[in-house]
Amino acid sequence: MTKILQKKSPILRKQAKEVPVKDIKSKKIQDILKKMSAVLATQDDGVAIAAPQIGVSLRIFIVGGRLLTKKDEETRPDMVFINPVIMKVSRKKQKMEEGCLSVRWLYGQVERSEKATVRAHDEHGKPFTKGASGVLAQAFQHEMDHLNGILFIDKATDLEDLPPEKMVKDNQAAND
Ligand code: ZN
């Protein structure tokens, strides 16, 4: 089973490398995508994951289908972002509660742009652009940070350690 690396792992601090577009359909990259989806699905509170979090220093992140699914809709598949670039962020920022699958079990407040637009390649190598606001925009910014060796604890204020047994159910934050 794929393990999620924790904050002391040096790979989480590295600048991840671009994926050559011609390699996206290769078994190697497709296997990495499968592993990322599988491990994200094991995390009840996980909304997204970046490749360095499973020990792969490549510019890939995925957003869990759960976050993309609207009410009364069937769960959507995970969305793949390869070589993502932030095209635009709103000047308006807001403090948001944040956690990370690689920084168990800390939570804190991070200032994030309310809106963000990302350009990336999908799992077939096709380029696309996706705009988002709120939690999805927050996830884009958090995952981009992962690809640049940054963890949310570098930016967060009011950090608190909240292991699951202490976590108040209706106060659960998103983790990515
Ligand atoms: Zn994270």
Backbone and ligand atoms as CSV (ligand in chain L), in Angstrom:
chain,resi,resn,atom,element,x,y,z
A,1,MET,N,N,0.853,-1.212,0.000
A,1,MET,CA,C,0.000,0.000,0.000
A,1,MET,C,C,0.882,1.253,0.000
A,2,THR,N,N,0.500,2.194,-0.796
A,2,THR,CA,C,1.234,3.464,-0.883
A,2,THR,C,C,1.111,4.217,0.437
A,3,LYS,N,N,2.244,4.770,0.873
A,3,LYS,CA,C,2.229,5.526,2.120
A,3,LYS,C,C,2.248,7.025,1.837
A,4,ILE,N,N,1.596,7.772,2.691
A,4,ILE,CA,C,1.653,9.230,2.570
A,4,ILE,C,C,2.814,9.717,3.430
A,5,LEU,N,N,3.780,10.359,2.784
A,5,LEU,CA,C,4.960,10.821,3.503
A,5,LEU,C,C,4.581,11.949,4.461
A,6,GLN,N,N,5.275,11.970,5.584
A,6,GLN,CA,C,5.016,13.005,6.582
A,6,GLN,C,C,6.084,14.096,6.540
A,7,LYS,N,N,5.798,15.175,7.245
A,7,LYS,CA,C,6.474,16.451,7.004
A,7,LYS,C,C,8.003,16.455,7.038
A,8,LYS,N,N,8.639,15.492,7.699
A,8,LYS,CA,C,10.100,15.522,7.742
A,8,LYS,C,C,10.744,14.918,6.492
A,9,SER,N,N,9.955,14.306,5.623
A,9,SER,CA,C,10.523,13.695,4.411
A,9,SER,C,C,11.111,14.771,3.495
A,10,PRO,N,N,12.397,14.641,3.152
A,10,PRO,CA,C,13.052,15.682,2.338
A,10,PRO,C,C,12.364,15.923,0.992
A,11,ILE,N,N,11.752,14.886,0.425
A,11,ILE,CA,C,11.141,15.048,-0.905
A,11,ILE,C,C,10.016,16.086,-0.887
A,12,LEU,N,N,9.389,16.259,0.265
A,12,LEU,CA,C,8.312,17.256,0.371
A,12,LEU,C,C,8.851,18.688,0.272
A,13,ARG,N,N,10.153,18.829,0.406
A,13,ARG,CA,C,10.775,20.154,0.360
A,13,ARG,C,C,11.455,20.447,-0.965
A,14,LYS,N,N,11.335,19.503,-1.899
A,14,LYS,CA,C,11.988,19.685,-3.200
A,14,LYS,C,C,11.055,20.334,-4.211
A,15,GLN,N,N,11.678,21.016,-5.162
A,15,GLN,CA,C,10.947,21.529,-6.317
A,15,GLN,C,C,10.666,20.327,-7.221
A,16,ALA,N,N,9.401,20.002,-7.437
A,16,ALA,CA,C,9.084,18.833,-8.262
A,16,ALA,C,C,9.339,19.136,-9.741
A,17,LYS,N,N,9.634,18.083,-10.497
A,17,LYS,CA,C,9.984,18.247,-11.922
A,17,LYS,C,C,8.768,18.103,-12.828
A,18,GLU,N,N,8.828,18.804,-13.966
A,18,GLU,CA,C,7.776,18.704,-14.986
A,18,GLU,C,C,7.718,17.292,-15.562
A,19,VAL,N,N,6.522,16.890,-15.956
A,19,VAL,CA,C,6.344,15.609,-16.642
A,19,VAL,C,C,6.418,15.891,-18.148
A,20,PRO,N,N,7.320,15.235,-18.896
A,20,PRO,CA,C,7.292,15.433,-20.350
A,20,PRO,C,C,5.917,15.016,-20.888
A,21,VAL,N,N,5.277,15.880,-21.664
A,21,VAL,CA,C,3.889,15.624,-22.090
A,21,VAL,C,C,3.771,14.284,-22.819
A,22,LYS,N,N,4.799,13.930,-23.585
A,22,LYS,CA,C,4.753,12.658,-24.327
A,22,LYS,C,C,4.769,11.444,-23.384
A,23,ASP,N,N,5.141,11.643,-22.136
A,23,ASP,CA,C,5.192,10.530,-21.176
A,23,ASP,C,C,3.884,10.340,-20.406
A,24,ILE,N,N,2.945,11.279,-20.557
A,24,ILE,CA,C,1.744,11.234,-19.710
A,24,ILE,C,C,0.995,9.909,-19.858
A,25,LYS,N,N,0.932,9.376,-21.092
A,25,LYS,CA,C,0.198,8.122,-21.300
A,25,LYS,C,C,1.021,6.883,-20.955
A,26,SER,N,N,2.270,7.076,-20.552
A,26,SER,CA,C,3.121,5.913,-20.247
A,26,SER,C,C,2.596,5.186,-19.017
A,27,LYS,N,N,2.963,3.911,-18.919
A,27,LYS,CA,C,2.522,3.108,-17.788
A,27,LYS,C,C,3.023,3.716,-16.487
A,28,LYS,N,N,4.252,4.230,-16.516
A,28,LYS,CA,C,4.849,4.792,-15.308
A,28,LYS,C,C,3.974,5.922,-14.740
A,29,ILE,N,N,3.599,6.848,-15.598
A,29,ILE,CA,C,2.797,7.989,-15.114
A,29,ILE,C,C,1.380,7.522,-14.760
A,30,GLN,N,N,0.796,6.655,-15.588
A,30,GLN,CA,C,-0.559,6.174,-15.300
A,30,GLN,C,C,-0.606,5.403,-13.981
A,31,ASP,N,N,0.454,4.672,-13.687
A,31,ASP,CA,C,0.521,3.958,-12.403
A,31,ASP,C,C,0.613,4.927,-11.229
A,32,ILE,N,N,1.370,6.001,-11.414
A,32,ILE,CA,C,1.470,7.017,-10.350
A,32,ILE,C,C,0.085,7.619,-10.089
A,33,LEU,N,N,-0.645,7.919,-11.167
A,33,LEU,CA,C,-1.994,8.499,-11.015
A,33,LEU,C,C,-2.915,7.538,-10.265
A,34,LYS,N,N,-2.815,6.260,-10.612
A,34,LYS,CA,C,-3.646,5.251,-9.939
A,34,LYS,C,C,-3.334,5.185,-8.448
A,35,LYS,N,N,-2.033,5.215,-8.140
A,35,LYS,CA,C,-1.623,5.167,-6.729
A,35,LYS,C,C,-2.129,6.384,-5.973
A,36,MET,N,N,-2.041,7.536,-6.615
A,36,MET,CA,C,-2.487,8.768,-5.944
A,36,MET,C,C,-3.986,8.702,-5.645
A,37,SER,N,N,-4.776,8.248,-6.620
A,37,SER,CA,C,-6.223,8.135,-6.404
A,37,SER,C,C,-6.542,7.118,-5.314
A,38,ALA,N,N,-5.822,5.987,-5.350
A,38,ALA,CA,C,-6.097,4.922,-4.384
A,38,ALA,C,C,-5.813,5.401,-2.964
A,39,VAL,N,N,-4.693,6.087,-2.786
A,39,VAL,CA,C,-4.326,6.498,-1.429
A,39,VAL,C,C,-5.223,7.647,-0.957
A,40,LEU,N,N,-5.613,8.517,-1.882
A,40,LEU,CA,C,-6.516,9.614,-1.493
A,40,LEU,C,C,-7.859,9.050,-1.014
A,41,ALA,N,N,-8.304,7.987,-1.683
A,41,ALA,CA,C,-9.590,7.381,-1.319
A,41,ALA,C,C,-9.572,6.767,0.082
A,42,THR,N,N,-8.375,6.484,0.611
A,42,THR,CA,C,-8.301,5.909,1.963
A,42,THR,C,C,-8.420,6.979,3.052
A,43,GLN,N,N,-8.392,8.253,2.656
A,43,GLN,CA,C,-8.391,9.344,3.630
A,43,GLN,C,C,-9.772,9.994,3.678
A,44,ASP,N,N,-10.494,9.733,4.746
A,44,ASP,CA,C,-11.867,10.239,4.855
A,44,ASP,C,C,-11.956,11.751,4.685
A,45,ASP,N,N,-10.920,12.442,5.142
A,45,ASP,CA,C,-10.961,13.904,5.130
A,45,ASP,C,C,-10.087,14.494,4.022
A,46,GLY,N,N,-9.612,13.637,3.108
A,46,GLY,CA,C,-8.706,14.122,2.061
A,46,GLY,C,C,-9.459,14.715,0.888
A,47,VAL,N,N,-9.038,15.870,0.417
A,47,VAL,CA,C,-9.686,16.460,-0.757
A,47,VAL,C,C,-8.779,16.460,-1.983
A,48,ALA,N,N,-7.479,16.399,-1.769
A,48,ALA,CA,C,-6.537,16.421,-2.893
A,48,ALA,C,C,-5.199,15.880,-2.415
A,49,ILE,N,N,-4.343,15.506,-3.390
A,49,ILE,CA,C,-3.009,15.023,-3.022
A,49,ILE,C,C,-2.039,15.341,-4.157
A,50,ALA,N,N,-0.798,15.635,-3.784
A,50,ALA,CA,C,0.244,15.941,-4.766
A,50,ALA,C,C,1.237,14.779,-4.805
A,51,ALA,N,N,1.843,14.564,-5.990
A,51,ALA,CA,C,2.736,13.416,-6.167
A,51,ALA,C,C,3.873,13.349,-5.140
A,52,PRO,N,N,4.497,14.476,-4.771
A,52,PRO,CA,C,5.578,14.360,-3.766
A,52,PRO,C,C,5.113,13.718,-2.452
A,53,GLN,N,N,3.823,13.817,-2.163
A,53,GLN,CA,C,3.307,13.239,-0.913
A,53,GLN,C,C,3.358,11.711,-0.920
A,54,ILE,N,N,3.481,11.110,-2.128
A,54,ILE,CA,C,3.687,9.656,-2.162
A,54,ILE,C,C,5.116,9.328,-2.615
A,55,GLY,N,N,5.996,10.316,-2.533
A,55,GLY,CA,C,7.408,10.062,-2.809
A,55,GLY,C,C,7.824,10.221,-4.258
A,56,VAL,N,N,6.977,10.866,-5.065
A,56,VAL,CA,C,7.277,11.054,-6.489
A,56,VAL,C,C,7.438,12.553,-6.743
A,57,SER,N,N,8.658,12.965,-7.094
A,57,SER,CA,C,8.918,14.390,-7.240
A,57,SER,C,C,8.594,14.875,-8.657
A,58,LEU,N,N,7.324,14.796,-9.001
A,58,LEU,CA,C,6.843,15.246,-10.314
A,58,LEU,C,C,5.689,16.218,-10.110
A,59,ARG,N,N,5.510,17.110,-11.115
A,59,ARG,CA,C,4.490,18.157,-10.993
A,59,ARG,C,C,3.113,17.605,-11.366
A,60,ILE,N,N,2.530,16.888,-10.417
A,60,ILE,CA,C,1.203,16.287,-10.593
A,60,ILE,C,C,0.435,16.457,-9.291
A,61,PHE,N,N,-0.831,16.861,-9.395
A,61,PHE,CA,C,-1.719,16.705,-8.241
A,61,PHE,C,C,-3.076,16.245,-8.727
A,62,ILE,N,N,-3.833,15.644,-7.834
A,62,ILE,CA,C,-5.200,15.267,-8.182
A,62,ILE,C,C,-6.157,15.831,-7.122
A,63,VAL,N,N,-7.344,16.158,-7.588
A,63,VAL,CA,C,-8.397,16.610,-6.682
A,63,VAL,C,C,-9.431,15.491,-6.617
A,64,GLY,N,N,-9.796,15.105,-5.433
A,64,GLY,CA,C,-10.743,14.009,-5.248
A,64,GLY,C,C,-12.114,14.333,-5.821
A,65,GLY,N,N,-12.723,13.340,-6.450
A,65,GLY,CA,C,-14.044,13.529,-7.031
A,65,GLY,C,C,-15.072,14.042,-6.034
A,66,ARG,N,N,-14.878,13.665,-4.768
A,66,ARG,CA,C,-15.822,14.096,-3.730
A,66,ARG,C,C,-15.969,15.615,-3.689
A,67,LEU,N,N,-14.824,16.310,-3.852
A,67,LEU,CA,C,-14.848,17.773,-3.781
A,67,LEU,C,C,-15.516,18.382,-5.019
A,68,LEU,N,N,-15.517,17.630,-6.116
A,68,LEU,CA,C,-16.031,18.159,-7.390
A,68,LEU,C,C,-17.495,17.822,-7.608
A,69,THR,N,N,-18.030,16.958,-6.739
A,69,THR,CA,C,-19.387,16.459,-6.926
A,69,THR,C,C,-20.395,17.407,-6.307
A,70,LYS,N,N,-21.379,17.778,-7.114
A,70,LYS,CA,C,-22.442,18.638,-6.582
A,70,LYS,C,C,-23.502,17.762,-5.912
A,71,LYS,N,N,-24.316,18.431,-5.111
A,71,LYS,CA,C,-25.389,17.739,-4.398
A,71,LYS,C,C,-26.274,16.971,-5.383
A,72,ASP,N,N,-26.727,15.811,-4.987
A,72,ASP,CA,C,-27.616,14.968,-5.797
A,72,ASP,C,C,-26.989,14.490,-7.096
A,73,GLU,N,N,-25.667,14.507,-7.138
A,73,GLU,CA,C,-24.978,14.039,-8.337
A,73,GLU,C,C,-24.241,12.762,-7.976
A,74,GLU,N,N,-24.005,11.904,-8.966
A,74,GLU,CA,C,-23.164,10.738,-8.706
A,74,GLU,C,C,-21.731,11.220,-8.511
A,75,THR,N,N,-20.969,10.535,-7.655
A,75,THR,CA,C,-19.599,10.969,-7.376
A,75,THR,C,C,-18.786,11.050,-8.664
A,76,ARG,N,N,-18.168,12.189,-8.863
A,76,ARG,CA,C,-17.359,12.378,-10.064
A,76,ARG,C,C,-15.992,11.726,-9.896
A,77,PRO,N,N,-15.334,11.406,-11.021
A,77,PRO,CA,C,-13.979,10.853,-10.897
A,77,PRO,C,C,-13.003,11.928,-10.411
A,78,ASP,N,N,-11.862,11.489,-9.901
A,78,ASP,CA,C,-10.827,12.433,-9.487
A,78,ASP,C,C,-10.359,13.235,-10.705
A,79,MET,N,N,-9.945,14.457,-10.457
A,79,MET,CA,C,-9.468,15.304,-11.556
A,79,MET,C,C,-7.952,15.411,-11.477
A,80,VAL,N,N,-7.309,15.190,-12.616
A,80,VAL,CA,C,-5.842,15.130,-12.680
A,80,VAL,C,C,-5.272,16.436,-13.232
A,81,PHE,N,N,-4.265,16.943,-12.569
A,81,PHE,CA,C,-3.570,18.167,-12.999
A,81,PHE,C,C,-2.080,17.846,-13.153
A,82,ILE,N,N,-1.611,17.841,-14.407
A,82,ILE,CA,C,-0.193,17.554,-14.669
A,82,ILE,C,C,0.472,18.831,-15.178
A,83,ASN,N,N,1.643,19.126,-14.659
A,83,ASN,CA,C,2.357,20.388,-14.957
A,83,ASN,C,C,1.457,21.609,-14.769
A,84,PRO,N,N,0.753,21.695,-13.650
A,84,PRO,CA,C,-0.181,22.808,-13.456
A,84,PRO,C,C,0.546,24.145,-13.297
A,85,VAL,N,N,-0.114,25.174,-13.820
A,85,VAL,CA,C,0.399,26.542,-13.674
A,85,VAL,C,C,-0.778,27.392,-13.214
A,86,ILE,N,N,-0.556,28.220,-12.217
A,86,ILE,CA,C,-1.618,29.143,-11.790
A,86,ILE,C,C,-1.627,30.316,-12.763
A,87,MET,N,N,-2.743,30.486,-13.452
A,87,MET,CA,C,-2.829,31.547,-14.463
A,87,MET,C,C,-3.267,32.858,-13.825
A,88,LYS,N,N,-4.125,32.737,-12.816
A,88,LYS,CA,C,-4.752,33.926,-12.266
A,88,LYS,C,C,-5.216,33.618,-10.849
A,89,VAL,N,N,-5.036,34.564,-9.954
A,89,VAL,CA,C,-5.675,34.449,-8.634
A,89,VAL,C,C,-6.351,35.785,-8.334
A,90,SER,N,N,-7.410,35.720,-7.568
A,90,SER,CA,C,-8.084,36.962,-7.190
A,90,SER,C,C,-7.203,37.717,-6.211
A,91,ARG,N,N,-7.269,39.040,-6.304
A,91,ARG,CA,C,-6.502,39.828,-5.345
A,91,ARG,C,C,-7.099,39.641,-3.955
A,92,LYS,N,N,-8.410,39.423,-3.922
A,92,LYS,CA,C,-9.094,39.264,-2.641
A,92,LYS,C,C,-8.698,37.930,-1.997
A,93,LYS,N,N,-8.258,38.026,-0.754
A,93,LYS,CA,C,-7.856,36.815,-0.041
A,93,LYS,C,C,-8.746,36.604,1.170
A,94,GLN,N,N,-8.735,35.377,1.656
A,94,GLN,CA,C,-9.458,35.113,2.896
A,94,GLN,C,C,-8.673,34.088,3.714
A,95,LYS,N,N,-8.831,34.204,5.021
A,95,LYS,CA,C,-8.200,33.204,5.894
A,95,LYS,C,C,-9.067,31.964,5.895
A,96,MET,N,N,-8.431,30.818,5.677
A,96,MET,CA,C,-9.190,29.573,5.637
A,96,MET,C,C,-8.516,28.539,6.530
A,97,GLU,N,N,-9.364,27.705,7.135
A,97,GLU,CA,C,-8.857,26.611,7.953
A,97,GLU,C,C,-8.201,25.592,7.018
A,98,GLU,N,N,-7.019,25.113,7.396
A,98,GLU,CA,C,-6.318,24.199,6.505
A,98,GLU,C,C,-5.591,23.115,7.294
A,99,GLY,N,N,-5.512,21.940,6.656
A,99,GLY,CA,C,-4.726,20.839,7.189
A,99,GLY,C,C,-4.016,20.180,6.028
A,100,CYS,N,N,-3.273,19.104,6.299
A,100,CYS,CA,C,-2.524,18.455,5.217
A,100,CYS,C,C,-2.333,16.984,5.550
A,101,LEU,N,N,-2.511,16.134,4.548
A,101,LEU,CA,C,-2.329,14.692,4.754
A,101,LEU,C,C,-0.889,14.363,5.139
A,102,SER,N,N,0.038,15.276,4.879
A,102,SER,CA,C,1.447,15.063,5.217
A,102,SER,C,C,1.857,15.774,6.500
A,103,VAL,N,N,0.915,16.436,7.138
A,103,VAL,CA,C,1.236,17.158,8.377
A,103,VAL,C,C,0.182,16.805,9.420
A,104,ARG,N,N,0.084,15.512,9.699
A,104,ARG,CA,C,-0.877,15.063,10.706
A,104,ARG,C,C,-0.371,15.469,12.069
A,105,TRP,N,N,-1.226,15.996,12.918
A,105,TRP,CA,C,-2.618,16.379,12.745
A,105,TRP,C,C,-2.770,17.873,13.003
A,106,LEU,N,N,-1.916,18.630,12.342
A,106,LEU,CA,C,-1.952,20.072,12.577
A,106,LEU,C,C,-2.977,20.755,11.665
A,107,TYR,N,N,-3.598,21.769,12.240
A,107,TYR,CA,C,-4.533,22.604,11.491
A,107,TYR,C,C,-4.226,24.054,11.807
A,108,GLY,N,N,-4.439,24.920,10.838
A,108,GLY,CA,C,-4.194,26.338,11.080
A,108,GLY,C,C,-4.922,27.188,10.071
A,109,GLN,N,N,-4.728,28.482,10.205
A,109,GLN,CA,C,-5.382,29.440,9.314
A,109,GLN,C,C,-4.365,29.884,8.252
A,110,VAL,N,N,-4.769,29.794,6.996
A,110,VAL,CA,C,-3.890,30.228,5.909
A,110,VAL,C,C,-4.641,31.214,5.027
A,111,GLU,N,N,-3.936,32.293,4.666
A,111,GLU,CA,C,-4.550,33.261,3.773
A,111,GLU,C,C,-4.437,32.761,2.337
A,112,ARG,N,N,-5.571,32.613,1.686
A,112,ARG,CA,C,-5.585,32.129,0.298
A,112,ARG,C,C,-6.431,33.062,-0.551
A,113,SER,N,N,-6.081,33.164,-1.814
A,113,SER,CA,C,-6.919,33.923,-2.741
A,113,SER,C,C,-8.270,33.238,-2.845
A,114,GLU,N,N,-9.325,34.040,-2.927
A,114,GLU,CA,C,-10.676,33.457,-2.984
A,114,GLU,C,C,-10.913,32.680,-4.263
A,115,LYS,N,N,-10.271,33.141,-5.350
A,115,LYS,CA,C,-10.449,32.468,-6.641
A,115,LYS,C,C,-9.096,32.171,-7.254
A,116,ALA,N,N,-9.047,31.086,-8.008
A,116,ALA,CA,C,-7.793,30.733,-8.690
A,116,ALA,C,C,-8.124,30.002,-9.987
A,117,THR,N,N,-7.306,30.253,-10.993
A,117,THR,CA,C,-7.451,29.569,-12.284
A,117,THR,C,C,-6.151,28.844,-12.586
A,118,VAL,N,N,-6.294,27.563,-12.903
A,118,VAL,CA,C,-5.116,26.720,-13.161
A,118,VAL,C,C,-5.188,26.184,-14.584
A,119,ARG,N,N,-4.035,26.139,-15.227
A,119,ARG,CA,C,-3.919,25.488,-16.524
A,119,ARG,C,C,-3.033,24.271,-16.322
A,120,ALA,N,N,-3.449,23.143,-16.903
A,120,ALA,CA,C,-2.685,21.904,-16.695
A,120,ALA,C,C,-2.982,20.949,-17.844
A,121,HIS,N,N,-2.346,19.787,-17.804
A,121,HIS,CA,C,-2.683,18.698,-18.721
A,121,HIS,C,C,-3.451,17.649,-17.935
A,122,ASP,N,N,-4.420,17.017,-18.593
A,122,ASP,CA,C,-5.157,15.954,-17.909
A,122,ASP,C,C,-4.434,14.612,-18.086
A,123,GLU,N,N,-5.068,13.539,-17.635
A,123,GLU,CA,C,-4.417,12.217,-17.663
A,123,GLU,C,C,-4.206,11.683,-19.079
A,124,HIS,N,N,-4.871,12.319,-20.076
A,124,HIS,CA,C,-4.651,11.905,-21.475
A,124,HIS,C,C,-3.635,12.805,-22.167
A,125,GLY,N,N,-3.140,13.793,-21.446
A,125,GLY,CA,C,-2.173,14.721,-22.034
A,125,GLY,C,C,-2.817,15.944,-22.656
A,126,LYS,N,N,-4.129,16.068,-22.485
A,126,LYS,CA,C,-4.854,17.191,-23.083
A,126,LYS,C,C,-4.795,18.424,-22.179
A,127,PRO,N,N,-4.424,19.583,-22.747
A,127,PRO,CA,C,-4.400,20.789,-21.909
A,127,PRO,C,C,-5.809,21.306,-21.614
A,128,PHE,N,N,-5.991,21.860,-20.434
A,128,PHE,CA,C,-7.273,22.455,-20.065
A,128,PHE,C,C,-7.032,23.562,-19.052
A,129,THR,N,N,-8.070,24.373,-18.866
A,129,THR,CA,C,-8.004,25.447,-17.874
A,129,THR,C,C,-9.198,25.284,-16.953
A,130,LYS,N,N,-8.973,25.433,-15.663
A,130,LYS,CA,C,-10.081,25.280,-14.700
A,130,LYS,C,C,-10.029,26.419,-13.680
A,131,GLY,N,N,-11.142,27.109,-13.585
A,131,GLY,CA,C,-11.265,28.169,-12.586
A,131,GLY,C,C,-12.024,27.646,-11.385
A,132,ALA,N,N,-11.753,28.197,-10.220
A,132,ALA,CA,C,-12.437,27.735,-9.015
A,132,ALA,C,C,-12.491,28.843,-7.980
A,133,SER,N,N,-13.403,28.647,-7.038
A,133,SER,CA,C,-13.446,29.554,-5.895
A,133,SER,C,C,-13.557,28.705,-4.631
A,134,GLY,N,N,-13.444,29.352,-3.491
A,134,GLY,CA,C,-13.648,28.662,-2.217
A,134,GLY,C,C,-12.674,27.524,-1.977
A,135,VAL,N,N,-13.217,26.397,-1.503
A,135,VAL,CA,C,-12.371,25.268,-1.082
A,135,VAL,C,C,-11.549,24.703,-2.247
A,136,LEU,N,N,-12.114,24.692,-3.446
A,136,LEU,CA,C,-11.365,24.170,-4.592
A,136,LEU,C,C,-10.204,25.108,-4.954
A,137,ALA,N,N,-10.453,26.406,-4.900
A,137,ALA,CA,C,-9.367,27.373,-5.144
A,137,ALA,C,C,-8.284,27.231,-4.076
A,138,GLN,N,N,-8.705,26.988,-2.843
A,138,GLN,CA,C,-7.768,26.768,-1.737
A,138,GLN,C,C,-6.919,25.531,-2.029
A,139,ALA,N,N,-7.582,24.456,-2.492
A,139,ALA,CA,C,-6.863,23.212,-2.800
A,139,ALA,C,C,-5.833,23.452,-3.906
A,140,PHE,N,N,-6.199,24.199,-4.949
A,140,PHE,CA,C,-5.237,24.494,-6.026
A,140,PHE,C,C,-3.976,25.136,-5.450
A,141,GLN,N,N,-4.174,26.115,-4.575
A,141,GLN,CA,C,-3.032,26.862,-4.039
A,141,GLN,C,C,-2.194,25.979,-3.111
A,142,HIS,N,N,-2.871,25.156,-2.313
A,142,HIS,CA,C,-2.182,24.235,-1.396
A,142,HIS,C,C,-1.348,23.212,-2.193
A,143,GLU,N,N,-1.952,22.652,-3.257
A,143,GLU,CA,C,-1.247,21.629,-4.044
A,143,GLU,C,C,-0.096,22.229,-4.843
A,144,MET,N,N,-0.283,23.434,-5.374
A,144,MET,CA,C,0.813,24.097,-6.089
A,144,MET,C,C,1.990,24.302,-5.140
A,145,ASP,N,N,1.679,24.672,-3.904
A,145,ASP,CA,C,2.743,24.824,-2.904
A,145,ASP,C,C,3.515,23.515,-2.731
A,146,HIS,N,N,2.794,22.391,-2.675
A,146,HIS,CA,C,3.473,21.094,-2.538
A,146,HIS,C,C,4.493,20.882,-3.660
A,147,LEU,N,N,4.118,21.281,-4.880
A,147,LEU,CA,C,5.012,21.049,-6.024
A,147,LEU,C,C,6.242,21.954,-5.957
A,148,ASN,N,N,6.142,22.995,-5.121
A,148,ASN,CA,C,7.272,23.906,-4.947
A,148,ASN,C,C,7.967,23.732,-3.601
A,149,GLY,N,N,7.704,22.620,-2.945
A,149,GLY,CA,C,8.401,22.313,-1.690
A,149,GLY,C,C,7.908,23.079,-0.481
A,150,ILE,N,N,6.700,23.634,-0.581
A,150,ILE,CA,C,6.160,24.449,0.522
A,150,ILE,C,C,5.050,23.675,1.230
A,151,LEU,N,N,5.069,23.698,2.551
A,151,LEU,CA,C,3.981,23.086,3.335
A,151,LEU,C,C,3.149,24.202,3.974
A,152,PHE,N,N,1.881,23.913,4.223
A,152,PHE,CA,C,0.992,24.963,4.730
A,152,PHE,C,C,1.447,25.518,6.078
A,153,ILE,N,N,2.181,24.681,6.834
A,153,ILE,CA,C,2.644,25.151,8.150
A,153,ILE,C,C,3.676,26.274,8.027
A,154,ASP,N,N,4.249,26.452,6.821
A,154,ASP,CA,C,5.175,27.562,6.593
A,154,ASP,C,C,4.431,28.899,6.605
A,155,LYS,N,N,3.120,28.837,6.318
A,155,LYS,CA,C,2.338,30.060,6.130
A,155,LYS,C,C,1.252,30.231,7.179
A,156,ALA,N,N,0.957,29.165,7.914
A,156,ALA,CA,C,-0.238,29.167,8.762
A,156,ALA,C,C,-0.029,29.920,10.069
A,157,THR,N,N,-1.117,30.436,10.578
A,157,THR,CA,C,-1.134,30.988,11.931
A,157,THR,C,C,-2.110,30.147,12.759
A,158,ASP,N,N,-2.058,30.332,14.055
A,158,ASP,CA,C,-2.966,29.635,14.983
A,158,ASP,C,C,-2.938,28.125,14.796
A,159,LEU,N,N,-1.728,27.566,14.660
A,159,LEU,CA,C,-1.622,26.114,14.472
A,159,LEU,C,C,-2.074,25.375,15.719
A,160,GLU,N,N,-2.838,24.342,15.484
A,160,GLU,CA,C,-3.335,23.503,16.582
A,160,GLU,C,C,-3.153,22.052,16.210
A,161,ASP,N,N,-2.841,21.231,17.192
A,161,ASP,CA,C,-2.726,19.798,16.969
A,161,ASP,C,C,-4.071,19.160,17.325
A,162,LEU,N,N,-4.720,18.590,16.310
A,162,LEU,CA,C,-6.057,18.029,16.541
A,162,LEU,C,C,-6.144,16.594,16.029
A,163,PRO,N,N,-5.560,15.658,16.769
A,163,PRO,CA,C,-5.695,14.258,16.341
A,163,PRO,C,C,-7.167,13.851,16.308
A,164,PRO,N,N,-7.499,12.809,15.530
A,164,PRO,CA,C,-8.919,12.492,15.288
A,164,PRO,C,C,-9.759,12.392,16.555
A,165,GLU,N,N,-9.194,11.845,17.618
A,165,GLU,CA,C,-10.024,11.669,18.814
A,165,GLU,C,C,-10.411,12.998,19.446
A,166,LYS,N,N,-9.626,14.060,19.120
A,166,LYS,CA,C,-9.950,15.369,19.674
A,166,LYS,C,C,-10.793,16.213,18.727
A,167,MET,N,N,-10.838,15.744,17.483
A,167,MET,CA,C,-11.502,16.521,16.437
A,167,MET,C,C,-12.999,16.604,16.680
A,168,VAL,N,N,-13.505,17.798,16.711
A,168,VAL,CA,C,-14.947,17.965,16.844
A,168,VAL,C,C,-15.569,17.743,15.481
A,169,LYS,N,N,-16.500,16.839,15.427
A,169,LYS,CA,C,-17.047,16.388,14.134
A,169,LYS,C,C,-17.491,17.517,13.209
A,170,ASP,N,N,-18.276,18.435,13.727
A,170,ASP,CA,C,-18.812,19.453,12.817
A,170,ASP,C,C,-17.836,20.603,12.563
A,171,ASN,N,N,-16.625,20.435,13.046
A,171,ASN,CA,C,-15.613,21.471,12.827
A,171,ASN,C,C,-14.484,20.918,11.973
A,172,GLN,N,N,-14.787,19.904,11.183
A,172,GLN,CA,C,-13.731,19.246,10.410
A,172,GLN,C,C,-13.264,20.116,9.257
A,173,ALA,N,N,-11.960,20.246,9.150
A,173,ALA,CA,C,-11.393,21.044,8.073
A,173,ALA,C,C,-11.027,20.131,6.906
A,174,ALA,N,N,-10.881,20.727,5.770
A,174,ALA,CA,C,-10.446,19.975,4.591
A,174,ALA,C,C,-8.944,19.731,4.672
A,175,ASN,N,N,-8.526,18.583,4.201
A,175,ASN,CA,C,-7.100,18.252,4.205
A,175,ASN,C,C,-6.660,17.899,2.803
A,176,ASP,N,N,-5.518,18.466,2.401
A,176,ASP,CA,C,-5.049,18.077,1.085
A,176,ASP,C,C,-3.549,18.014,1.000
L,1,ZN,ZN,ZN,-0.937,18.961,1.752
